[in-house]
């Protein structure tokens, strides 16, 4: 927390008289939050890959493989909806997940034991472990921004691979 003195009523002396300070403004970084931008890369890749796989499999392998490919494309559609509606917000004390304006989950940093982002060339999965549970989230937000926020808020739990 910083205290900033505004409009000091000093005449010719360089000694600050505390009684002459008219206003003090306190600035706290505790209220600063960072909301991650959505990334539609993974959902769109699953949708397009599933459609292409379905078309190819109808010609080469038959309907059973095409049905599996259709399920992959539908899963991509589900992730596309999640990317459009969910937001990850980093605060000073925890990671919050919002759907619209409503917070649906809160993960305090003090409970985190470990985190990692899988697969480094193409990040697709965010993993973190709390004291009593393990969480996996698909990368539906900017992976670069996610890593920088994690290193800023919970640096000692990062895996240095």
Phi, psi and omega in degrees: 000134179248145173247128181243122178274130181244136175057068175287135179264071180260140177266254182254352183268151182265357180273129181275122175268116184301329180293339181270355177285120185275322182222141172234127179251130176257135179243123180241136178273002182293335183269359181283130178233156177232123177258127181285140177285141179290151175231125183261012184299308183296311179299318181293322177297320178293319179296308182294319178296319178295318179295315179297318179296319179296315179297315180294319183289330176298322180284320190260318191243335179115185189288328183299314178292325178295325177294317177299317178296322176296323177295320177298316179295320177296321176298321175299321176296320176299315179294327177297318176297316180297319179296327181283334186252333183267147176226136173262127182237121176268123174249185180291334186244340184202170173259122180251143174246125182245144166244107187069234179263000186256126177283126182254337176212152177222130181237098179295135181299330183296339179269355184282137175253328186197150172215158178199156175243121181257140359249123190301317179298320178224093185295123181236342186218133176251124182240136168214148182244128173261182182302315185246004184204162179241141182230138174236128177233133173293150181284093179251020184212171184300115181293329179292315179293322178300310181299317181294321178291321178296317179294331178283317187268326180224063187290327186285350178264000183289147175270123186265051178277000000 
